[in-house]
Amino acid sequence: MKVLYLLVIVIHLTSWAGVWAREDNPTGPAGNLETHVSVLASDSLEGRGLGTDGALHAREYISRFFASAGLEPYGESYYQHMDLKFSLARVSAANVIGVLPGSDPSLKHEYIVLGAHYDHLGYDLKDDEQIIYPGADDNASGVAVLLELVRYFTENPQTAGRSIIFIAFDAEESGLIGSEFFLKNDQRFSKKHIKLMISLDMVGMYHANEGLDLRGMGTLDNGVALAERIAREKELRLGRVTSGVAPNTDTRPFGSRGIPAIHAFTGRNSPYHKPEDTWDLLDYQGMALITDYMKQLVSEISRLPELKPSANFQTKEAMSGSRFSAGILLSTGTNHHRYPETYFRARNVFAINTGISLQMELTRNYSIYTNLLYDYNGSQSKEGRLLRHSMTIPFGVNYSFGQVVGNDAGFYASAGGFYRTHFLGRSSDNRLDFPQDHPKEEWGINLGTGIRIMNVQAGFTWRRGLTDLSADPSQEVYSNGRYFTINYRF
C-alpha cells in the first residue's frame, strides 16, 4: 500500500509540474480549479475508466483532499465500496464520501448532498495506439468545483445550517450506478432527511454556453426565485432553469425517490466524450464564478427554515412513484388492409398520426407508456380508396437496453396494444356511416423498436389490427400499418 501511495504522489507531482511551468497559469480560485482538473484529466490517469488504476488514483486524490480539509469520513474511511459485475467480469469501484455536520442545532439532522462523478471513459487501443479520453469537462470540472466547495465550507462551517454530504460518485458513465448504489445501500443517512441533491456535472464551459443551466431547480419549492436572485447579486448569467429532473446524470436516482435534485451544467460545448476534452481548454474564470455562486446558493439553502419539494414535483411523484414524463409524438408511414381468407392484400396509402405521449419509468430499463393520437389512415383496393380519421390510443411496455454514454443514449423495444375509434371516413366518393358501413371501434397490437438519444426516441412502429373491419360476413378484413416515429419527451 505504501508503494501505491508513493506512485500516486509521483503521478500527481508530475501532473502539477506541467501546470506550474506554464507562464500564464492563473492564481487564486481559478488556479485551484485548474490544478484539480489538470491532475484528474492528466494522461497519467488514462481517462479514469471504471475499475482502472486511473480511477483508483483519482479516488485517492479526492479522499486525501477530503481528509486534509477536515471532512468526517463516511465510515471507517471515505469510501463506499462497490463490487460490480458486468457479464463474467467483476469490477471494484467506490464512491468517495465526506460529511460536514451542520452548524444549526435544529437543522443539522437534515442533509444536502453535493455530488460530482469522477469516472470517465478510460481509453481505447487502436492499431496499438492508446487513445485516452481525459474527461476534463466531463467531469473533472465538476469534481474540481466540488473540492473547492469542500474547502470553503470546512473553512467557514458556520455558513452551513444543514449537514452537507459531499460525494464523488463512481460508475456514472456506466449507468448512474454510483448514485443508485449510494441510495440503495447507505445505512448512515435516513432518506427522508436528505432534502436536496445537487449534481455538478460538466461545468467547465460557462462563457461558451453563455451561462449556467440549473436543470431541476424548480423541483425545490421557491428554488427558482432564490437561484435567480443570487445570480443577479453575483452577476452570473443563468441559462435554462427547469422544473424537471435531468435523467442523464446523478440527479435521476434522487429525483425518482421524491428528493428535489438540481443539475448544474454548462452544456456540451466542450469536445464531449472525445479525446480532445483536455484540461487546457476549460474556462477556469467561469468555473470560479460558478464556484462562488454555488457557495452562496448552497449556504442560503442550507439555512432555510424548511426545504420541501415544489408542488409540481410533488404532483409528479404522487402520480407515479417513479419518473413521469410527457412529450409529443409524430409518426408517418403507410397503412393497408389485409384479406386473409382471399389471399389478397390492398395497396398502401399514406398514413400519419400525431399527439401527446405519456411515460412512467418503473426501473432503469422498464417503463410503461400510452399515447393519445390523431390518426389519418386507410387502404387502397379494387373497390376504391378508403380513408379514415381516427383517434388512436397505443399502450404498452418499453424496454431500454444497450445504454451507452451513461444514460444519454441507447436502444429500446416496445410491445403492447392499441384502441382506435373512427369519427370520419370515406370509401371512394361515399362517406362512411359508422357503424353501419364500417366498425366504429378497433383493437390491435402495437410493436416498436428504435434508438433513444437524450430526450428523443426515433424508430419504427408496427400496428396490426385484430378487429374484423368487413361489413360482409363472408370475408374478413384487418388493418395493418408501418410507421417511422419520433417522440420528444419534455
C-alpha positions in Angstrom: 0.0 0.0 0.0 2.9 2.4 0.8 4.2 1.7 -2.7 0.8 2.6 -4.2 0.7 5.9 -2.2 4.2 6.8 -3.4 3.2 6.0 -7.0 0.1 8.2 -6.7 2.2 11.1 -5.3 4.7 10.9 -8.1 1.9 10.9 -10.7 0.3 13.9 -9.2 3.6 15.8 -8.8 4.3 15.1 -12.5 0.9 16.4 -13.5 1.2 19.5 -11.3 4.6 20.3 -12.7 3.1 20.8 -16.1 0.7 23.3 -14.7 3.1 25.3 -12.6 5.5 25.5 -15.5 3.0 27.5 -17.6 3.7 31.2 -17.7 0.0 32.0 -17.9 -1.0 29.7 -15.0 -3.7 31.7 -13.0 -3.6 32.1 -9.3 -6.4 32.2 -6.7 -9.7 30.4 -7.1 -9.3 29.8 -10.9 -5.8 28.5 -10.3 -7.0 26.0 -7.7 -9.6 24.7 -10.1 -7.1 24.4 -12.9 -4.8 22.4 -10.6 -7.5 19.9 -9.8 -8.6 19.4 -13.4 -5.1 19.1 -14.7 -4.4 16.3 -12.3 -7.7 14.4 -12.7 -7.6 14.8 -16.5 -3.9 14.1 -16.9 -2.8 11.4 -19.3 -1.3 9.6 -16.4 -4.8 8.8 -15.1 -5.7 7.3 -18.5 -9.3 8.6 -18.6 -10.4 7.4 -15.2 -12.2 4.3 -16.6 -14.3 2.2 -14.3 -12.1 -0.2 -12.3 -8.8 1.1 -13.6 -5.7 2.3 -11.9 -6.5 5.8 -13.2 -9.9 5.7 -11.3 -8.1 4.5 -8.2 -5.6 7.4 -8.4 -8.4 9.9 -8.8 -10.2 8.4 -5.8 -7.1 8.7 -3.7 -6.6 12.3 -4.8 -10.2 13.2 -3.8 -10.1 11.3 -0.5 -6.9 12.9 0.6 -8.4 16.3 -0.1 -11.4 15.4 2.0 -9.2 14.4 4.8 -6.9 17.4 4.7 -10.0 19.7 4.6 -11.3 18.0 7.8 -14.5 16.3 6.5 -15.8 13.5 8.6 -15.2 10.1 6.8 -18.3 8.2 5.7 -17.5 5.3 8.0 -14.1 3.8 8.8 -12.9 5.5 5.6 -14.1 7.9 2.9 -15.1 5.0 0.6 -18.4 3.3 -0.1 -17.1 0.2 -1.9 -19.0 -1.4 -4.7 -18.3 -4.9 -6.1 -19.9 -4.7 -9.6 -20.4 -7.5 -12.0 -20.6 -6.9 -15.8 -21.3 -10.2 -17.6 -18.5 -12.5 -16.3 -16.2 -9.7 -15.1 -16.1 -8.3 -11.6 -15.1 -4.7 -11.2 -14.1 -2.9 -8.0 -15.4 0.6 -7.6 -16.1 3.1 -4.8 -17.9 6.4 -4.1 -15.9 8.9 -2.1 -18.0 10.4 0.7 -17.2 13.0 3.3 -19.6 14.8 5.7 -19.7 18.3 7.2 -22.0 18.5 10.2 -24.4 21.4 10.1 -24.0 24.4 12.4 -27.7 24.8 13.2 -28.8 22.5 16.1 -32.4 22.3 14.8 -31.4 21.7 11.1 -28.2 19.6 11.3 -30.1 16.3 11.2 -31.2 17.2 7.7 -28.9 16.7 4.7 -27.9 18.3 1.4 -26.0 16.1 -1.0 -23.4 17.8 -3.2 -22.2 15.4 -5.8 -20.0 15.1 -8.9 -19.0 11.9 -10.7 -15.2 11.3 -11.1 -15.2 8.4 -13.5 -14.9 8.7 -17.3 -14.5 6.6 -20.4 -10.9 5.4 -19.9 -9.0 4.7 -23.2 -9.2 2.8 -26.4 -6.5 0.8 -28.2 -6.5 1.3 -32.0 -3.7 -0.1 -34.1 -1.5 -0.4 -30.9 -2.1 3.3 -30.1 -3.6 4.3 -26.8 -6.3 6.9 -27.3 -7.2 8.5 -23.9 -10.5 10.2 -23.1 -9.3 12.7 -20.5 -12.8 13.9 -19.4 -11.7 17.4 -18.4 -15.1 18.9 -18.7 -16.8 15.6 -18.1 -16.4 15.5 -15.3 -13.1 16.7 -13.8 -14.7 20.1 -13.9 -17.5 19.1 -11.6 -15.1 17.4 -9.1 -12.9 20.5 -9.1 -15.8 22.7 -8.1 -16.9 20.1 -5.5 -13.4 20.2 -3.9 -13.4 24.0 -3.8 -16.8 23.9 -2.1 -15.4 21.4 0.4 -12.6 23.9 1.0 -15.0 26.8 1.5 -17.5 25.1 3.8 -14.8 23.4 6.0 -13.1 26.8 6.4 -16.5 28.5 7.1 -18.6 25.8 8.8 -21.0 28.4 10.3 -22.3 29.1 6.8 -23.9 25.6 6.6 -27.0 25.3 8.7 -27.9 21.7 7.5 -25.3 19.0 7.2 -23.7 18.6 3.8 -22.8 15.2 2.3 -20.0 15.6 -0.3 -19.9 12.6 -2.7 -17.6 11.9 -5.7 -19.6 9.2 -7.5 -18.0 6.3 -9.4 -19.6 4.4 -12.3 -21.8 7.3 -13.5 -20.8 6.7 -17.1 -21.9 3.0 -16.8 -25.5 4.0 -16.0 -25.6 6.1 -12.8 -24.5 3.1 -10.8 -22.7 5.0 -8.1 -25.5 7.3 -7.1 -28.1 4.5 -7.3 -25.8 2.3 -5.1 -25.5 5.0 -2.5 -29.2 5.4 -2.1 -29.9 1.6 -2.1 -27.1 0.6 0.3 -26.4 3.6 2.6 -27.1 2.8 6.2 -26.0 6.0 7.8 -28.4 8.7 6.4 -32.2 8.4 6.5 -33.5 9.1 3.0 -36.4 11.1 4.4 -33.8 13.5 5.9 -32.0 14.1 2.6 -33.7 17.3 1.5 -31.8 18.2 -1.7 -29.3 16.9 -4.1 -27.1 19.0 -6.4 -25.0 17.3 -9.2 -22.1 19.3 -10.6 -21.7 17.6 -14.0 -19.8 19.4 -16.8 -19.4 23.0 -15.5 -16.3 23.9 -17.4 -17.7 26.0 -20.3 -19.6 28.9 -18.8 -18.8 31.6 -21.3 -19.1 29.2 -24.3 -22.6 28.3 -23.0 -23.4 31.9 -22.2 -24.5 30.9 -18.8 -25.1 28.2 -16.2 -28.0 25.8 -16.6 -29.8 24.7 -13.4 -31.9 21.7 -14.6 -34.3 20.7 -11.9 -34.1 24.0 -9.9 -37.9 24.1 -10.0 -38.1 20.8 -8.0 -37.3 22.8 -4.9 -40.1 24.9 -3.5 -39.3 28.6 -4.3 -35.9 27.4 -5.7 -36.1 29.3 -9.0 -36.7 32.7 -7.3 -33.8 32.1 -4.9 -31.4 31.0 -7.7 -32.3 34.0 -9.9 -31.8 36.5 -7.0 -28.4 35.2 -6.1 -27.4 35.1 -9.8 -28.2 38.8 -10.0 -26.2 39.5 -6.9 -23.2 37.5 -8.2 -23.6 38.9 -11.8 -23.8 35.3 -13.1 -25.9 34.6 -16.1 -28.4 31.7 -15.8 -29.3 29.8 -18.9 -32.0 27.1 -18.7 -33.7 26.9 -15.3 -36.1 24.0 -15.5 -38.5 22.1 -13.3 -37.8 18.6 -14.5 -35.1 16.3 -13.0 -32.3 15.7 -15.5 -32.4 12.0 -16.5 -28.8 11.6 -17.7 -26.8 12.5 -14.6 -26.7 11.6 -10.9 -29.8 13.6 -10.1 -32.1 10.9 -11.5 -31.9 8.3 -8.7 -32.6 11.1 -6.1 -35.4 12.6 -8.1 -37.0 9.2 -8.7 -37.3 8.9 -4.9 -39.0 12.3 -4.5 -35.9 14.2 -3.5 -35.5 17.6 -5.2 -32.5 17.3 -7.5 -30.6 20.0 -9.4 -28.1 19.6 -12.2 -25.6 22.4 -12.6 -24.4 22.3 -16.2 -22.7 24.5 -18.8 -23.7 22.5 -21.9 -21.8 20.2 -24.3 -19.7 22.9 -25.9 -16.6 21.0 -24.9 -15.4 18.0 -27.0 -17.9 15.8 -25.2 -16.7 12.2 -24.9 -13.9 12.8 -27.2 -10.1 12.6 -26.8 -9.9 16.4 -27.2 -11.7 17.1 -23.9 -8.4 18.2 -22.3 -7.8 20.3 -19.2 -6.2 23.3 -21.1 -9.5 24.0 -22.9 -11.7 24.8 -19.9 -12.9 28.2 -18.8 -11.4 28.4 -15.3 -12.6 32.0 -14.7 -16.1 30.9 -15.5 -15.7 27.9 -13.2 -14.5 30.3 -10.4 -17.7 32.4 -10.9 -19.8 29.2 -10.7 -18.0 28.1 -7.5 -18.6 31.5 -5.9 -22.3 31.3 -6.9 -22.7 27.8 -5.6 -21.1 28.8 -2.2 -23.9 31.3 -1.6 -26.7 29.2 -3.1 -25.9 26.2 -1.0 -25.3 28.3 2.1 -28.6 30.1 1.8 -30.5 26.9 1.0 -28.9 25.1 4.0 -30.2 27.8 6.4 -33.8 28.0 5.1 -36.3 27.1 7.8 -37.8 24.4 5.6 -36.8 22.6 2.5 -39.6 20.8 0.6 -40.3 19.7 -3.0 -42.2 22.1 -5.2 -46.0 21.5 -5.7 -45.4 20.5 -9.3 -42.7 18.0 -8.4 -44.8 16.5 -5.6 -47.7 16.0 -8.1 -45.4 14.1 -10.5 -44.2 11.9 -7.7 -47.7 11.2 -6.4 -48.8 10.2 -9.9 -46.2 7.6 -10.4 -43.9 6.9 -7.5 -41.3 6.9 -10.3 -40.2 9.3 -13.1 -43.2 10.5 -15.1 -42.7 12.3 -18.4 -44.8 13.7 -21.2 -43.9 14.6 -24.8 -45.1 15.0 -28.4 -45.1 12.2 -31.0 -45.2 12.2 -34.8 -45.4 9.1 -37.0 -45.6 8.9 -40.7 -45.8 5.8 -42.9 -48.3 3.6 -44.7 -51.4 1.7 -43.9 -53.3 -1.0 -45.8 -55.9 -3.7 -45.2 -55.4 -7.4 -45.3 -57.9 -10.0 -46.6 -56.5 -13.3 -45.1 -59.3 -15.5 -46.5 -58.9 -14.4 -50.1 -55.0 -14.2 -50.1 -55.4 -10.5 -51.1 -53.7 -7.5 -49.7 -54.7 -4.0 -50.6 -52.2 -1.4 -51.6 -50.7 1.1 -49.1 -51.9 4.6 -48.6 -50.1 7.4 -46.8 -50.8 7.5 -43.1 -49.9 9.9 -40.3 -50.6 10.2 -36.6 -49.6 12.8 -34.1 -50.4 13.8 -30.5 -49.1 13.5 -26.9 -47.1 10.7 -25.3 -47.0 9.8 -21.7 -44.4 7.6 -20.0 -43.8 6.3 -16.5 -40.4 4.9 -15.7 -40.6 1.9 -13.3 -36.9 0.9 -13.3 -33.8 1.9 -15.3 -34.8 -0.5 -18.0 -38.6 -0.7 -17.9 -41.3 1.9 -18.4 -45.0 1.9 -19.3 -46.4 4.2 -21.9 -49.6 5.4 -23.5 -50.3 7.9 -26.3 -53.3 9.9 -27.4 -53.1 10.4 -31.2 -55.0 11.9 -34.1 -54.7 9.1 -36.8 -55.2 9.5 -40.5 -55.1 6.1 -42.1 -56.8 3.9 -44.8 -56.3 1.5 -47.7 -56.4 1.2 -51.5 -58.2 -1.8 -53.1 -60.0 -2.7 -56.3 -63.2 -1.3 -54.7 -61.5 2.1 -54.3 -59.7 4.1 -51.7 -60.8 4.0 -48.1 -59.7 6.9 -45.8 -60.4 7.3 -42.1 -59.9 10.0 -39.4 -59.4 8.3 -36.1 -58.3 8.7 -32.5 -55.8 6.0 -31.6 -54.5 5.2 -28.1 -51.5 2.9 -28.1 -50.3 1.5 -24.8 -47.7 -1.0 -23.6 -44.2 -1.5 -22.1 -40.9 -0.1 -23.2 -37.7 -2.0 -22.6 -34.4 0.0 -22.8 -31.1 -1.8 -23.4 -27.6 -1.3 -24.7 -27.2 2.0 -22.9 -24.1 4.0 -23.9 -22.7 7.3 -22.8 -24.1 6.9 -19.4 -27.9 7.1 -19.8 -27.7 9.6 -22.7 -28.3 7.1 -25.4 -29.4 3.5 -26.0 -31.9 1.3 -27.7 -35.5 0.4 -26.9 -38.1 -2.1 -27.8 -41.8 -1.8 -27.1 -44.8 -4.1 -27.1 -48.5 -3.6 -26.3 -51.8 -2.9 -27.9 -53.9 -0.1 -29.2 -57.5 1.1 -29.2 -58.8 3.1 -32.2 -62.1 4.9 -32.7 -63.1 6.3 -36.1 -65.0 9.6 -36.3 -64.9 10.4 -40.0 -64.2 8.4 -43.2 -64.8 8.0 -46.9 -64.9 4.9 -49.2 -64.3 6.1 -52.8 -66.7 9.0 -53.0 -69.1 7.9 -50.3 -69.0 9.0 -46.7 -68.8 6.1 -44.3 -71.6 5.6 -41.9 -70.3 4.3 -38.6 -71.0 1.6 -37.6 -73.4 0.5 -40.4 -70.8 0.6 -43.2 -67.7 0.1 -41.0 -67.0 -0.8 -37.4 -66.5 2.4 -35.3 -64.0 0.8 -32.9 -60.9 -1.3 -33.4 -58.4 -3.1 -31.3 -54.9 -4.4 -32.2 -51.3 -5.0 -31.2 -48.6 -2.4 -31.3 -44.8 -3.2 -31.6 -41.8 -0.9 -31.9 -38.1 -0.6 -31.8 -35.5 2.2 -32.2 -32.9 4.3 -30.5 -33.0 6.9 -27.8 -30.7 9.9 -27.6 -31.3 12.0 -24.5 -35.0 13.1 -24.7 -35.6 11.9 -28.3 -36.8 8.5 -29.4 -36.7 7.6 -33.0 -37.7 4.3 -34.5 -40.2 2.1 -36.3 -43.7 1.2 -35.2 -45.8 -1.7 -36.5 -49.6 -1.6 -35.8 -51.7 -4.7 -36.6 -55.4 -4.7 -36.2 -57.3 -7.6 -34.6 -60.8 -6.3 -35.2 -62.6 -7.5 -38.4 -63.5 -4.4 -40.4 -65.6 -6.0 -43.0 -69.3 -5.4 -43.2 -69.6 -8.5 -45.3 -69.8 -11.7 -43.1 -68.4 -13.8 -45.9 -64.9 -12.2 -45.7 -62.5 -10.8 -43.1 -60.6 -7.5 -43.3 -57.9 -6.3 -40.9 -55.8 -3.1 -40.9 -52.0 -3.1 -40.9 -49.7 -0.1 -40.6 -45.9 0.7 -40.5 -44.6 4.0 -39.3 -41.4 5.9 -38.7 -41.9 7.5 -35.3 -40.2 10.4 -33.5 -41.1 11.0 -29.8 -39.7 14.1 -27.9 -40.1 13.9 -24.2 -40.1 17.1 -22.1 
